[in-house]
């Protein structure tokens, strides 16, 4: 028991010592090693196409068309069933993602660096509310927004964060919590604080007035904008807690629509999984 207690104290020390900073936005291919054509990172523990739930299959087909790997959704589904795409969990590559959580090579990712330990974590930009890929949306409207995130908002955010010298997240989240945020469904405070931190840099580094207006409108009108940053922040803080011998601290919790999985510090990258249950509405 003393070994477990000592190990968990060390885990807690690393968690509290974490210094997460939002450092840039770049295409996933620039920061996630081994990410290649036809490779799709997803939420939760490992899963293959044959066991995926409907929303994740829909998102896979949509992202395949977005990336140019398939000409249409039907072909994408056929290719996926034939094993043409490689599926791996985000967590195996330092990344995270909400709901279906898909990450592919050309999508822009927000980079959070834990400067206390030197590791990084990555998450795509939140798409906003409504019809979105993270819920399985995959039509032309959804894919058009993904292209806008890749071609307009991602580069604009990258320039702004670079110009600002990064955005420290620990104090920002502390303030957001006092404003009613809970880092999942309620992110209005932190989303607003992030926009406040970057608005000047967005304006100074903008190359086109209309694009600047679109970026400001999108961030300001997206109450979930900070969610993806919060996820990358959590990943950046918890990854240094992995692989502490005897520690029973849970370092990751994630689901893929079929299974819920956890990782425990002492067992490193091993997933412990259980079937998910269908919620019962009243």
C-alpha positions in Angstrom: 0.0 0.0 0.0 2.9 2.4 0.7 4.2 1.8 -2.8 0.8 2.7 -4.3 0.4 5.8 -2.1 3.9 7.0 -3.0 3.3 6.4 -6.7 0.0 8.2 -6.6 1.6 11.2 -4.8 4.1 11.4 -7.6 1.3 11.2 -10.2 -0.5 14.1 -8.4 2.7 16.1 -8.3 3.1 15.8 -12.0 -0.5 16.7 -12.6 -0.3 19.9 -10.5 3.1 20.8 -12.0 1.7 20.8 -15.5 2.1 24.1 -17.4 -0.1 23.8 -20.6 0.3 26.5 -23.2 -1.6 26.8 -26.5 1.4 27.3 -28.8 0.2 27.1 -32.5 -2.2 25.7 -35.0 -0.7 23.6 -37.9 -1.8 20.8 -40.2 -1.8 17.5 -38.3 0.8 16.0 -40.6 3.4 18.6 -39.3 3.3 17.4 -35.7 1.8 13.9 -35.5 4.5 11.5 -36.6 3.6 8.5 -38.8 0.3 10.1 -39.9 0.0 9.3 -43.5 -2.4 9.0 -46.5 -5.4 6.8 -45.7 -4.7 6.8 -42.0 -7.6 7.9 -39.7 -7.2 8.6 -36.0 -10.4 8.2 -34.0 -11.9 8.6 -30.5 -11.7 5.9 -27.9 -9.9 2.5 -27.7 -9.0 0.6 -30.9 -11.8 -0.4 -33.2 -12.2 -1.7 -36.7 -14.7 -0.6 -39.4 -16.9 -3.7 -39.0 -17.6 -2.8 -35.3 -18.0 1.0 -35.7 -21.3 2.7 -34.8 -23.2 4.6 -37.4 -22.0 8.1 -36.6 -18.4 7.0 -36.7 -18.8 5.3 -40.0 -20.5 8.4 -41.3 -17.6 10.6 -40.2 -15.1 8.2 -41.7 -16.8 8.4 -45.1 -17.0 12.2 -44.8 -13.4 12.7 -43.9 -12.3 10.3 -46.7 -14.0 12.5 -49.3 -12.7 15.6 -47.6 -9.1 14.3 -47.8 -9.6 13.3 -51.5 -9.2 9.6 -50.8 -12.7 8.8 -52.2 -14.8 10.5 -54.8 -18.1 10.1 -52.9 -19.5 8.8 -49.7 -20.6 5.4 -51.1 -17.1 4.7 -52.5 -15.6 5.7 -49.2 -17.8 3.2 -47.4 -16.8 0.4 -49.8 -13.1 1.3 -49.4 -13.4 1.3 -45.6 -15.0 -2.2 -45.7 -12.3 -3.4 -48.0 -9.6 -2.3 -45.5 -8.3 0.6 -47.6 -8.0 2.9 -44.5 -5.9 2.4 -41.4 -7.7 3.1 -38.1 -5.8 4.0 -34.9 -6.8 5.7 -31.7 -6.0 9.4 -31.3 -4.4 8.6 -27.9 -1.8 6.4 -29.6 -0.5 9.6 -31.3 -0.6 12.3 -28.7 -4.0 13.5 -29.9 -7.6 13.7 -28.7 -10.9 14.5 -30.4 -14.6 15.0 -29.3 -17.3 12.4 -30.2 -16.1 10.5 -33.3 -12.9 12.5 -32.9 -11.4 11.9 -36.3 -8.0 13.3 -37.1 -6.4 13.1 -40.6 -3.3 14.5 -42.1 -4.5 17.8 -43.6 -6.8 18.9 -40.8 -5.5 21.8 -38.7 -4.8 20.9 -35.1 -4.3 23.1 -32.0 -1.1 22.3 -30.3 -0.9 22.4 -26.5 2.6 22.1 -25.0 3.1 21.1 -21.3 6.2 23.2 -20.7 6.9 21.7 -17.4 7.6 18.3 -19.1 8.2 19.2 -22.7 5.4 17.0 -24.2 2.7 18.1 -26.6 -0.9 17.2 -27.3 -3.1 17.9 -30.3 -6.8 18.4 -31.1 -8.7 19.5 -34.2 -10.6 22.8 -34.2 -14.1 22.6 -32.9 -16.6 22.7 -35.8 -19.4 24.5 -33.9 -22.9 23.2 -33.2 -25.4 21.5 -35.4 -24.5 19.3 -38.4 -20.9 18.4 -37.9 -18.5 15.6 -38.5 -18.0 14.7 -34.9 -21.6 13.6 -34.8 -21.3 11.7 -38.0 -22.3 14.5 -40.4 -20.7 14.1 -43.8 -22.6 16.1 -46.5 -21.3 18.9 -48.6 -22.1 21.5 -46.0 -20.0 19.6 -43.4 -17.1 19.1 -45.7 -17.2 22.7 -46.8 -16.8 23.8 -43.2 -13.9 21.4 -42.8 -12.2 23.0 -45.8 -12.8 26.5 -44.4 -11.2 25.4 -41.1 -8.2 24.0 -43.0 -7.8 26.9 -45.5 -8.9 30.0 -43.5 -9.4 29.7 -39.8 -6.6 27.2 -39.0 -3.9 29.4 -40.7 -5.4 32.6 -39.1 -5.3 31.1 -35.7 -1.8 29.7 -36.2 -0.5 33.2 -37.1 -2.3 34.8 -34.2 -1.1 32.3 -31.6 2.4 32.5 -32.9 2.3 36.3 -32.8 0.9 36.3 -29.2 3.8 34.0 -28.1 1.3 31.3 -27.0 -1.7 31.4 -24.7 -1.1 30.0 -21.1 -4.2 27.9 -20.3 -4.0 27.2 -16.6 -4.9 30.7 -15.4 -7.4 31.0 -18.2 -9.2 27.9 -17.2 -9.1 28.9 -13.5 -10.9 32.1 -14.5 -13.3 30.3 -16.7 -14.3 28.0 -13.9 -15.4 31.0 -11.8 -17.5 32.1 -14.7 -19.5 28.9 -14.7 -17.6 26.8 -17.2 -17.1 23.0 -16.6 -14.8 22.3 -19.5 -17.3 20.1 -21.4 -20.8 21.4 -22.3 -20.3 24.8 -20.7 -17.4 26.6 -22.3 -18.7 30.1 -22.8 -16.3 31.7 -20.3 -13.1 30.1 -21.6 -14.2 30.5 -25.2 -14.7 34.2 -24.6 -11.4 34.5 -22.8 -9.5 32.8 -25.6 -11.0 35.1 -28.1 -10.1 38.1 -25.9 -6.5 36.8 -25.7 -6.2 36.4 -29.5 -8.5 39.1 -31.0 -5.7 41.7 -31.2 -3.2 39.3 -32.7 -5.9 38.0 -35.2 -6.4 41.5 -36.4 -2.7 42.4 -36.6 -1.8 39.2 -38.5 -4.9 39.1 -40.8 -4.3 39.1 -44.5 -7.9 39.8 -45.5 -10.6 41.8 -43.8 -13.5 39.5 -44.7 -11.6 36.4 -43.5 -10.9 38.2 -40.2 -14.6 39.0 -39.8 -15.5 35.3 -40.5 -13.0 34.1 -38.0 -14.1 36.5 -35.2 -17.8 35.6 -35.9 -17.1 31.9 -35.8 -15.2 31.9 -32.5 -17.5 34.4 -30.9 -20.6 32.5 -31.9 -19.3 29.0 -31.0 -19.9 28.4 -27.3 -18.0 25.0 -27.7 -14.9 26.5 -29.2 -12.7 26.0 -26.1 -13.8 22.4 -25.6 -11.2 21.0 -28.0 -8.5 23.1 -26.3 -9.6 21.8 -23.0 -9.3 18.2 -24.3 -5.7 18.8 -25.6 -4.9 20.5 -22.3 -6.0 17.5 -20.3 -4.1 15.2 -22.6 -0.9 17.3 -22.3 -1.2 17.3 -18.5 -2.0 13.6 -18.1 0.5 12.0 -20.5 3.5 12.6 -18.2 1.6 10.7 -15.5 1.7 7.5 -17.6 4.1 4.6 -16.7 4.5 5.4 -13.0 5.1 2.0 -11.4 2.4 1.0 -8.8 0.2 4.1 -9.6 -3.5 3.5 -9.8 -4.3 7.0 -11.2 -6.4 6.9 -14.4 -4.6 8.8 -17.1 -7.2 8.6 -19.9 -10.9 7.9 -20.4 -12.3 7.6 -23.9 -15.0 5.9 -25.9 -15.6 5.0 -29.5 -19.4 4.5 -29.6 -19.1 0.8 -28.9 -16.7 0.5 -26.0 -15.5 2.8 -23.1 -11.9 2.5 -22.2 -9.5 3.7 -19.6 -5.8 3.7 -19.2 -4.1 3.4 -15.7 -0.7 4.9 -15.0 1.0 1.7 -13.9 -0.1 -0.2 -16.9 1.0 2.4 -19.4 -0.7 2.2 -22.8 -2.9 -0.8 -22.0 -6.6 -0.2 -22.5 -9.2 -1.7 -20.1 -12.5 -1.7 -21.9 -16.2 -2.4 -21.4 -19.3 -2.2 -23.6 -21.1 1.1 -23.6 -24.8 1.1 -22.8 -27.5 2.9 -24.8 -28.9 5.7 -22.7 -32.6 5.3 -21.7 -34.6 8.5 -22.2 -37.6 9.5 -20.1 
